[in-house]
Amino acid sequence: MTDCEVWEIKYDDFQEVFRSIPGFAEWGRLWFTYQLFTLKQRSLDMITISATSRYLKLSKEKPKIL
């Protein structure tokens, strides 16, 4: 654990930002699309790739985690 600073924004305020800043809305759509793709890929990997292969993939793609 490390010290950190957390910010909070109310849902209605967040929706107002999306409505009022066109670039932010586009960024949100792109971010959501990326997250959805990543989740789908991870789910597929969990059922199609062995644990050993997933570990090797993790060590190759994100070595700092290990």
C-alpha positions in Angstrom: 0.0 0.0 0.0 1.1 3.5 -0.7 -0.3 6.9 0.0 -2.6 8.3 -2.7 -5.1 11.0 -3.4 -8.6 10.0 -4.5 -11.0 12.3 -6.3 -14.7 11.8 -6.4 -17.3 13.1 -8.9 -21.0 12.7 -8.6 -22.7 10.7 -11.4 -24.9 13.6 -12.5 -21.8 16.0 -12.6 -19.9 13.4 -14.7 -22.8 13.1 -17.1 -22.8 16.9 -17.4 -19.2 16.9 -18.4 -19.9 14.3 -21.1 -22.8 16.6 -22.4 -20.9 19.8 -22.3 -17.4 18.8 -23.6 -17.7 17.0 -27.0 -14.0 15.8 -26.9 -14.6 14.3 -23.5 -17.6 12.3 -24.8 -15.5 11.0 -27.7 -12.7 10.0 -25.3 -15.2 8.2 -23.1 -16.5 6.2 -26.0 -13.0 5.2 -27.1 -12.0 4.3 -23.6 -15.1 2.2 -23.1 -14.6 0.4 -26.4 -11.0 -0.4 -25.4 -12.0 -1.7 -22.0 -14.8 -3.8 -23.5 -12.3 -5.4 -26.0 -9.8 -6.0 -23.2 -12.4 -7.7 -21.0 -13.5 -9.9 -23.9 -10.0 -10.9 -24.7 -9.2 -11.7 -21.1 -12.4 -13.8 -20.8 -11.5 -15.7 -23.9 -7.9 -16.3 -22.7 -9.3 -17.7 -19.4 -11.2 -20.5 -21.2 -8.9 -21.1 -24.2 -5.3 -20.8 -22.8 -3.7 -22.9 -20.1 -2.6 -21.3 -16.8 1.1 -21.7 -17.8 0.5 -20.0 -21.1 -1.4 -17.1 -19.5 1.5 -16.7 -17.0 4.0 -16.6 -19.8 1.9 -14.1 -21.7 1.6 -11.9 -18.6 5.4 -12.0 -18.0 6.0 -11.0 -21.6 3.3 -8.3 -21.9 3.6 -6.8 -18.4 6.9 -7.8 -16.8 6.7 -5.0 -14.2 3.7 -6.7 -12.5 5.8 -9.7 -11.6 
